[in-house]
Amino acid sequence: MSDSSLTRFSSKDGEAPKPAENQDALTVRMFELLTQQKDSLKQAVEELGKLNETVNALANMLAHIDTEGLKVIGGLSTAKVELPPIDFDIQALEWIGTEGAKGYYEFSTDSKMIEYMKKVNALGKQNFVKKAGEHNLLYWLFSNGDKVGRKEAKAFGGKK
């Protein structure tokens, strides 16, 4: 940089530097545009405030609903659903053991079990737990719908 280019950023005798003419014109134009849009911006801010109030009201409603067997706590629905009766012996089905990303589980491709899980899913349940001897087993339908998985159900916090 030459010495002459530095002078426009320095002040003389403690005075603030004066902006270049094109900067003044730009500042004036931006002020004019903001002034023209003031009402629109004010209205947009008001609408956002109303939308925020609506969202908060809905969140509060969802956090406190507990009617007709439906509990919604913190936005998470835990519907009380009565499962259809099982008319076959789950233990008698062929279960194939394997290791998955979350540990050991078993799966079955039995059509009766798949159809049963589809009925459970249609009721809004993604899985269910059933006692098998000393263990509680968690059953679920794989996303492609071609097999049912089961594994030992664990209590909250990952403890047995």
VENGILIN-V455949 format. One record per residue. N is the residue number from 0. SS is DSSP state (H for helix, E for strand, - for the rest). PHI is phi in whole degrees, -180 to 180 (none if undefined). NEAR is the number of other ideal C-beta (glycine too) atoms within 8 Angstrom. Layout:
# VENGILIN-V455949
n=N ss=SS phi=PHI near=NEAR
n=N ss=SS phi=PHI near=NEAR
This chain:
# VENGILIN-V455949
n=0 ss=- phi=none near=4
n=1 ss=- phi=-85 near=5
n=2 ss=H phi=-63 near=6
n=3 ss=H phi=-69 near=5
n=4 ss=H phi=-74 near=7
n=5 ss=H phi=-77 near=9
n=6 ss=H phi=-66 near=7
n=7 ss=H phi=-74 near=7
n=8 ss=H phi=-100 near=5
n=9 ss=- phi=-100 near=7
n=10 ss=- phi=-114 near=7
n=11 ss=- phi=-106 near=5
n=12 ss=- phi=54 near=4
n=13 ss=- phi=78 near=4
n=14 ss=- phi=-79 near=6
n=15 ss=- phi=-69 near=4
n=16 ss=- phi=-65 near=8
n=17 ss=- phi=-92 near=3
n=18 ss=- phi=-68 near=7
n=19 ss=- phi=-66 near=6
n=20 ss=H phi=-58 near=6
n=21 ss=H phi=-68 near=6
n=22 ss=H phi=-69 near=8
n=23 ss=H phi=-62 near=9
n=24 ss=H phi=-63 near=8
n=25 ss=H phi=-66 near=8
n=26 ss=H phi=-62 near=9
n=27 ss=H phi=-62 near=8
n=28 ss=H phi=-64 near=8
n=29 ss=H phi=-63 near=8
n=30 ss=H phi=-62 near=8
n=31 ss=H phi=-62 near=8
n=32 ss=H phi=-64 near=8
n=33 ss=H phi=-65 near=9
n=34 ss=H phi=-63 near=7
n=35 ss=H phi=-65 near=6
n=36 ss=H phi=-93 near=8
n=37 ss=H phi=-54 near=8
n=38 ss=H phi=-65 near=6
n=39 ss=H phi=-64 near=7
n=40 ss=H phi=-65 near=9
n=41 ss=H phi=-62 near=8
n=42 ss=H phi=-65 near=8
n=43 ss=H phi=-63 near=8
n=44 ss=H phi=-64 near=8
n=45 ss=H phi=-64 near=8
n=46 ss=H phi=-64 near=8
n=47 ss=H phi=-63 near=8
n=48 ss=H phi=-63 near=8
n=49 ss=H phi=-65 near=8
n=50 ss=H phi=-63 near=8
n=51 ss=H phi=-62 near=8
n=52 ss=H phi=-62 near=8
n=53 ss=H phi=-64 near=8
n=54 ss=H phi=-62 near=8
n=55 ss=H phi=-63 near=8
n=56 ss=H phi=-64 near=8
n=57 ss=H phi=-64 near=8
n=58 ss=H phi=-62 near=9
n=59 ss=H phi=-65 near=8
n=60 ss=H phi=-62 near=8
n=61 ss=H phi=-63 near=10
n=62 ss=H phi=-71 near=10
n=63 ss=H phi=-121 near=7
n=64 ss=- phi=-73 near=9
n=65 ss=E phi=-157 near=6
n=66 ss=E phi=-134 near=5
n=67 ss=- phi=48 near=3
n=68 ss=- phi=79 near=5
n=69 ss=E phi=-113 near=10
n=70 ss=E phi=-111 near=9
n=71 ss=E phi=-124 near=13
n=72 ss=E phi=-123 near=7
n=73 ss=- phi=59 near=6
n=74 ss=- phi=85 near=7
n=75 ss=E phi=-106 near=6
n=76 ss=E phi=-83 near=6
n=77 ss=E phi=-127 near=7
n=78 ss=E phi=-71 near=9
n=79 ss=- phi=-87 near=7
n=80 ss=- phi=-118 near=7
n=81 ss=- phi=-87 near=4
n=82 ss=- phi=-75 near=8
n=83 ss=- phi=-68 near=8
n=84 ss=- phi=-66 near=4
n=85 ss=- phi=-92 near=6
n=86 ss=- phi=-104 near=3
n=87 ss=- phi=-149 near=9
n=88 ss=- phi=-89 near=5
n=89 ss=H phi=-61 near=9
n=90 ss=H phi=-67 near=5
n=91 ss=H phi=-80 near=5
n=92 ss=- phi=-71 near=11
n=93 ss=- phi=-81 near=6
n=94 ss=- phi=-116 near=8
n=95 ss=E phi=-107 near=7
n=96 ss=E phi=-84 near=6
n=97 ss=E phi=-158 near=8
n=98 ss=E phi=-100 near=4
n=99 ss=E phi=-120 near=7
n=100 ss=- phi=-61 near=2
n=101 ss=- phi=-109 near=5
n=102 ss=E phi=109 near=6
n=103 ss=E phi=-71 near=8
n=104 ss=E phi=-153 near=11
n=105 ss=E phi=-122 near=11
n=106 ss=E phi=-138 near=12
n=107 ss=E phi=-134 near=12
n=108 ss=- phi=-107 near=8
n=109 ss=- phi=-64 near=9
n=110 ss=H phi=-65 near=6
n=111 ss=H phi=-64 near=8
n=112 ss=H phi=-69 near=12
n=113 ss=H phi=-63 near=14
n=114 ss=H phi=-64 near=8
n=115 ss=H phi=-62 near=11
n=116 ss=H phi=-65 near=12
n=117 ss=H phi=-65 near=10
n=118 ss=H phi=-65 near=9
n=119 ss=H phi=-62 near=13
n=120 ss=H phi=-61 near=10
n=121 ss=H phi=-64 near=6
n=122 ss=- phi=-83 near=9
n=123 ss=- phi=97 near=6
n=124 ss=- phi=-99 near=10
n=125 ss=- phi=-88 near=5
n=126 ss=E phi=-161 near=8
n=127 ss=E phi=-152 near=8
n=128 ss=E phi=-116 near=9
n=129 ss=E phi=-135 near=8
n=130 ss=E phi=-74 near=7
n=131 ss=E phi=-135 near=8
n=132 ss=- phi=66 near=4
n=133 ss=- phi=-86 near=2
n=134 ss=E phi=-110 near=8
n=135 ss=E phi=-98 near=9
n=136 ss=E phi=-110 near=12
n=137 ss=E phi=-95 near=11
n=138 ss=E phi=-114 near=11
n=139 ss=E phi=-151 near=10
n=140 ss=E phi=-97 near=13
n=141 ss=- phi=-63 near=10
n=142 ss=- phi=-60 near=4
n=143 ss=- phi=-83 near=4
n=144 ss=- phi=75 near=7
n=145 ss=- phi=-100 near=6
n=146 ss=- phi=-159 near=9
n=147 ss=E phi=-114 near=13
n=148 ss=E phi=-106 near=11
n=149 ss=E phi=-149 near=12
n=150 ss=E phi=-153 near=11
n=151 ss=E phi=-67 near=8
n=152 ss=- phi=-78 near=9
n=153 ss=- phi=-116 near=6
n=154 ss=- phi=-73 near=6
n=155 ss=H phi=-57 near=4
n=156 ss=H phi=87 near=4
n=157 ss=H phi=78 near=4
n=158 ss=- phi=-97 near=6
n=159 ss=- phi=-76 near=4
